[in-house]
Structure formats: C-alpha cells, structure tokens
Amino acid sequence: MRQAQEYAKYYVQRERGYPTLPPHLTPEWIPYSLGAVFGLEFEGFERQFGPYAQQYHSALHPEVPPIVEMPDETAPVGGIVYRADVFLALEFDAYLEDPAAMSPIDAVAGTTDAYDLYEALAAELEARLPPDTAPITEVSALDLQYQRRANDGSVEEPVVGERSHTSAGPPDAQLQMTPPQATLESELTTEIIQGLLCHHLQCQVRDAYLRLGLEPPEAFRVLGQGFAEQTMHYQHADLYPPYHLTDAEIEGYRPPGIEQGALASGEFAGPGQPGPLLRRIVRALFGR
C-alpha cells in the first residue's frame, strides 16, 4: 500500500508536473546531486563537505573531534544517522515543467562502471547550468538523528544539532549516512569520503525507485546504504532483500563501485583492484 501511494505521487509528478514528491526523493533528480559531488575538485569538496567528512572521520578515528556530539544515553541506542542537506544551482521547477527532458537517466542507460556513471552525471549537470556556475549553492550544517527505546517501549528519534541553511526551498538531496561500526588506525582522507558520498547517493537513487515499487535502472543496481528509512525496511521487512549489505547476493546487483584501487590513494581513476584500506573502509562504513 505504501509503495502504491508513493508511486501515485510519482505518476502525478511525471504526468502533470505537480510537486508531489520532494526533490530529494525524486529518482530522476537525485543523480544531479551525485554528479555535483563528483564534479568538485578536492579543495571544493573540502569547503562544502568538510564538516560532514570530519563527522565521519571522527567515528572512524577516535582522535578526530566530531562536529556533533552523541549524547550519553542510558536507554539502548540504535539507528544513528548523520544528515546534511544539499542545494543545487539547478532549479527543480525545470524538472516539473518537463520531467522527461530533464531526466539524466537515459544518458547513463546501461552504464555499470561507477567512474563512468559519475562522470556522465557530472557532465549532464554541467550542460544544464549556465557557464561558470558552481553546481552546489550550499550544504547545510549537519545534525545527528538516533533511535532510543522509551520507558513505555515506544521508539523515539531525537535529533542533535540543526541542519541550518540560508537557501530557500527544499533541498535537492539529503545525506543520510550511518556511522561506521569499527575504527581505523589509518588516516581517512577527505577524498575517500568524496567517493563514499558518491556511492551513498547512487544507492539513494536505487532506493528512490524501490520505494515506488520500481526496479531501478541498471546503472543504479548497486549494494550499500542509501536512505536511512529504506535501510530499516531492508533489515526488518520480508518484502525486500538486504540491498544495504555490500556482500549480499542479489541477482543483477553489484558491490560498491567505489572499490577502485586509485580511490584508496585519494584520487578517482578507472576500474582497478581495491586496496586493503578501502576494503576495511567499505566494511566499516557499510557494515560488511
């Protein structure tokens, strides 16, 4: 029933141009944020996503101070999510006026290599922006949401921090990564975080289709964590296979495309064999 309701919103949006789905849940719109993150030079990524990268680095490396502190809790805690909103220079109204023309999905049809996909989406975004326009106008401050069990047995979801921003209108994407389940002695570079965010947004596109009851396009059939709410469904609902697990065996779905040797050294490159550090990062961040 939930899938049918969400698909109805999607259908009305596609056919009538009504904003029945927010941008960050629209499967043909999220790829632009992926392209924007990938297209940033490392220095630009540090400026925009430095606090978010530091929050993750703090979870992997205890000596790095977090941006948002997790409060002490006496009740059991679970479901921790680091959230930040991303705002693009591209106007969502342009998509509502002509969804088919503004969709980048056809441009990446059949693409299965992560680097080729990210590069193509960055090019699609650049082609739709005025020359010399920065693709990302703002990244909000981050907050931390977690679950705890109340005295009456219900589940509460407190939020620490505030996703403050100055941009008007809804965000074009929302990062919702969960903290790692392990720590690393090795330094985690901001460049590697950039690759992990790209993969996270690729998984969000997958989830945006699956929550509508639709099979995602081949380019987005990857394993890993996307939307936090969908991850909970994968963990607890028999309806879904465990798409969030990077080592799950699901026909037609691939492990993280970020597993490329050059990424472990802090740069993007073509396909290669993953290094030991990158394997540990994938296991730590994605649970496997």
N, C-alpha and C positions, 0 to 999 in steps of 0.2 A: 504493500500500500504506500509506503514511504517512497519507494522508487517511482511508482506511478504518479504520485503527487509532484515529485521533483521533475519528472520527465514532462509533465503537463506544463510546468513553468518554463522549462527549456523550449518546448514546442512553441508556446505563445511568443517567447522572446525571439526565436528564429523566424517565425512566420509573420509576426505583427510588429516586432521592434519594441515591445514593452520591456521595461527593466525588471522583469520578474525574477531574474537571478542576479545577484551582485557580481561585479567583475571578478572577484577572487574565487568564485565558484563556477564561472563560465568556462567550459573546457576549451573553447577556441580562443579565449583571451589570455589565459594563464601563460601560454607559450611565449607571449611577448615579454613577460617579466623574466622568463628563463633566458631569452635572448639578450635582454638588457643586462642581467647579471653576468652572463658570459662575456659580453662585449666590453666590459670595463677593464681598463688597464689595472694592474695590481695596485698602483697607488690610488686610483679612483675607487677601487673596491674597498681599500682600507679606509678612505674618507667616509664612504657611505655605510659600510657594514662593519667597521672596526669594532664598535661596542658589541654587536651580535657575535662576531668572531671571538672576542675576548670572553664572552659569557660561556661559549662552548669550550674554549681553551681552558677556562678555569675548572670546568668539570673533568677535563682530561688530565690537567696538570695542577695539583693542589696548591702550588706556589703562586699561581696567577690569581689575582683578586677578581671575584665576579662583579659584574655591573649591578646585578640584583641579587641580594642575599636570600637564600631559602630560610624561612623562619623555623625556629625549633618547634617541633610538634610532638605532643605526647601520643596522639592517635596515629594509627598506621597511615602512611603517606604513599601515594602512587600517582601515576598519570601526569608526571611533571612535563610541562611544555613551555619552551621559550618562544614568545611570539613577537613579531615586529611587522608593521605594515609597510608595503612598498607602493610608491606612487609614480606613475609613468608620465612622460610628456605627451604620450598618445592619448587621445580622447576616446573614452568608451562610447560616447554618443555616436561616433563614426561607425562603430560596430553595430549599434542598434539600428542605424539608418539602412545598412546593407550588410547583414551578417555574413552572407556567402562571399561577398567581395573582400571583406576584411579578415576572413579566416586564413590563418597561415598553414592550416592542416594539409591542404593539397600540395603545398610547396615542399613538404617533407614526407610525402607518401612513400612508404617502402624503406625509409631510412632506418637502419638499425645500429649504425655506429654512433656512439654518443657524441664524439667530437664533430662529426659531420652534421648531426642534428642541431647541436648548439650553435655551430657556425651559421647554418642556414637560417635559424630563427633570429640570430643577431642581424643577419643581412635583411630579412623580411622587415624587422622593426626599423632598421636604418632607412630602408626605402620608403617608409610611410611617414617619416619625420622630416621637417624642414632641414636644410643643410646646417651643419654645425650646431645641432640641437642635442643637448645631453639627454639620453633616453630616460634617466631616472631623475625626477624633480626632488624627491625627498624619501628618506627612510625614517620611520617613526622611532621614537625611543622604544625599548623593549620592555615587556613585562613577563612575569612568570605565573603560570596558572598550574595548580596542582589539585589533586583529589585527596580528601580525607574522610574518614568514617566518623559521623556524628554520634552522639550518645544514643539517639533513637534508632541507630542503624542505617540512616539515610546517608547518601554520599554528597558531600559538599565540595564546591570547586572555588576555593578562594583565589584571589589574584593579588600578586605583589608587584608594585610598580605601576606605571601608567604609560600606555602607548601614545604619548603626546606627539602632536604634529601640527603643522600650520596649513597643510593642503586642504582645500575644500573637496567635498565629495568623498565617496567610498574608496578604499584602497584597491589597487589593481591586483595585488597579491598579498598574502599574509604568510610569513614564515611560521612554521609550527613544529619545529624540530624538537625531539626529546633529548635530554642529556644522555651521555654515554653511560654504559653500565660497567665501565672499567677505567683505569687511569693508565697513562703512558709516561714513561720516563723520557722519551724523545720529544723534541720540540715539535709542536703542531703549527705549521706555518699558516698564515692568512691565505696563501694561495691554495692550499689544500682545502681550507674551509670554503673557498670560492667554488671549487669543484664539487664539494659535498652539497652546497646550496643549489647548484645547477641540477644535481641528481634529485634532490628533495623536490624541486619544482617540477621536474619531469614526472616524478611519482604523483604529484598533486594533479597533473593533467590526467593521468591514469585514473586516479580516484574520482575526479570530476565526472568522468564518463561512467564509471562503475556505480556511483551513487544515483545515476539516472537509469540504471539497468541496461547500459550500453557497453559493448565491448570496445575498449579504446583502440585507436589506430595503431598499427604495428610499431610505429616509431616510439610509442609510449608504453609498450608492454614490457615494463621493467619491474624488478622486485626491489622493495625498500619502503621506507616510511614517507608517506605523503601527508594527507590531512589527519590530524590527531583523532577526530571523531571516527573517521573511516578505519583507522588502525584499531580502535576499540571494537568496531564491528567485526573486523577480521579475526580478532582474538576471541570473541565471545559468541558470534552468530554463525550457525551452521550454513547459512546461505552462501558465505564467501570462503574461498581458500585463503591461506595465510599470505596474501600478497606483500605484507610488510616484512616478511622474513627473506633476507637476501639469498639464503640457501634453499628456499622452498622449491619443490619440483612441481611446477605448474606448466602444462603444455602451452607452448607459444610465448612464454615469458622468460626474460633474460636476467642474469645477475646485474648488479650495478655497472653501468657503462663507464663509470669513473675509474674502473680498475684498469688504468693505463700506466705503464712504467714511468713515463715522463711526469705525470701528475705528482708522483711521490717525491720528485726532486723540485717541485714548486713551479712547474710550467705545464701548459697544455701541449699535447702532441698527438700524433696518430696512434692507432692501436698498438699495444705492446703488452708485455707480461707485467703483472702487478708486483711491486716490491714488497718485502716483508712488512715494512712500516704501514704501507697502505692497506694490506690485509688486516692488520691489527686495528687500524682506524675504522675500516668498514665493520669489523666485528664489534668494536666498541660503540660506534655510533648507531648502528642498525641492529644490534642485538645478536648478530651471527658473524 
